[in-house]
Amino acid sequence: MTHFDWGSGAIVKPEEPKKKKHVQIIPAQTDLKQRAVNFINGFDINLSPEQLEELEQVVQRSSETFVRDVGKDLMDCRRLVIQALGDKSKRPDAVTACSDLAYSVKALGGTFQYPLMTQIAKSMENFVADRTTANEKQLLVSQLHIDSLYVILAGRVTGFGSTVEQATVAALTKLAERYEKPRE
């Protein structure tokens, strides 16, 4: 039904009411719930000493895998950085490898009781962030980060380390800030 709008002086036709959309809620299937929660052979909320020991063993095995995998990644990345020092065409790949390594170590270090590695990896990640290539000094800074990560991993330095390790983190961060420019 049209009407006269006194403010604008025009004849106005009201908008058609919008049709309501019907929403259907589909409950999750029972088997999905069981797989997600694992009712049949999963752990109860109150863990028995045997279940707690079993979970600790799983974490320990995962930690060993983490150490092996990260050690290999550190060696591969270090090798690539060393090659890039002599061959400028490999520098973009070295920067990408450093960025990927820093991201993964930063994400997983704390999970496996290596928060010191997380701190160093964060410094390295910030250093290579938004970088497409690096000059020689910047590659050497990345190499120092990688070497520090490797020493912590090889020495199995868990926790935040002593004052020496914390001073190393601070020095790496300052070094990264000093040689951050130019971004290429």
N, C-alpha and C positions, 0 to 999 in steps of 0.2 A: 504494500500500500504506500503510495507516494504522499508526501506532505510538503508544505511550504516552510522553508527555513527562513525565519525573519532576520537572522543575523546576516546571511549572505544574499538574501533576496532571491533564492533559487528554489526550484522544485527538486526535492531530493527523494531518490528511491532507496529504501533501506537495503543493506546487503542481505544476501540469502544466508540463513543460518548454516554454519558449517556442520557437515555430517560427522558424528562421533565415530572414531575408529574403535573397532572392537578388538580388545586385547585378550589373548588367550594365554594363560599361564600353564605351562606344561611341567608337571612335577618330574623330578629326576627319577630315572629308573632305579629299582632296588639294587640291581647288580652294579650299577655305577656307584651307588652309595657304599656298597660293600667293598668295591675295589678302592675307592678313595679313602675310606676309614679303615679298611681291612679288619672287619669284625671277626673273621674266622680265625686267622692266625696272627693277628697284629698284637701290639703291646697295649696293656691296660694303662690307664692314667697313673695308677700307683705301681711303679716298677719294683719288681722283686730284685734282690741282689744278683740273681743269675741273669735277668734281663738287662740290668744295668751293666754288668760285665760284658755281655754280648754287644751292647751298643758301643761301649768303649773300645772293643776290639775292632768294630767296623770303622770307627773314627781313626783308630791307629793305622789300619790298613790304608785308609784314604789319605792319611797324612804321609805315609811312605810313598804312595803314588804321586802325591803333590810334589814331594821333594825330588823324586826322579824326573818327573815331567818338567818342572821348572828349571832344574839343573840343565837338562838338555836344551830347553828354550834359551837359557842364558848363554850357553856355549854357542848355539847357532847364531844368536843375535850379535854376540861379541865378534864372531868370525866375520859376519856381514859388515859390521862397523869397521873392522880392520881392513877389509877389502875396499870399502868405500873411501878410506883415507888415501888409498893409492889410485882409485878409479872414480872420478867425479860422476860418471854415469850411474854408479851404484848408490849414490847418496840418497836419492828419493826412496829407494827400497829399504835402505838402512834406517831412515827416519820412520818409515811405516812400521818396520819390524820393532823398533824401539817403542813406538807408541802402543802397538798391540801387546808387547811384553809388559810394559808399565801398567796398562789397564788390567791385564789378567792377574798380575802379581798384587796389584793394589786391591783388587776385589777379593782375592782368596787368601792373602797373607794373614789377616786377622782370624779367619776361620780356622786356620791350622796352627794357631798360636805363634805367628810370626808378625806381630804388629810393627816391629822395627822395619821389616821388609816393606810393609804397607806404606810407612812414612817415606822411605827412599823411593819407592815406586811412584808415590804421589808427586814427589819433587821432580822425578823424571818425566812423568806424564804432563805436568804443567810446563816443563821445559820444551817438550816436543809438540805441544798442542798447537794446532793450526800451522804447523811448519810443513813445507813440502820438500825442502832440502836443507842441508846444513853445511856450514863451512868447516874447515879442519878443526878449529878450536871447539866448535859446538859438538862435533863428533867425539872429540876427546872427553868432553864433559859427559856425554852419554855413556862412553866407555867406562868412566869412573863410577857412574851409577851402577852399571851392569856388574863391574868388579866388586863393588860394595855388596850388592845383592848376593853375589856368588859366595863371598866370604861369610856372610851371615848364614846362608844356607848350608855351606860346607861345615861351619862350626856349630850348626844347630843352635844358634842363638835365639832362644824363644823369649817372649816378653819384650820389654822395651830396651833391654840391654843396660849396660853400665853408663857412666858418664862419658866414657870414651866413645861408645857407639852413638850416644846422643850428640856429642860434639861433631862426630862424623856426619850425621844427618844435617846438622846446622851448617857445617862447612859446604856440603854438597848443595844445599839450598841456596846459600850465598853465591857459590860458584855458578849455579844455574841462572840466578838473577843477573850476575855480572855479564855473562856471555849470551844472554837471551836475545839481544839485538845483534845484527839485523835479522828479521824474519824473512826468509827467502821462500 
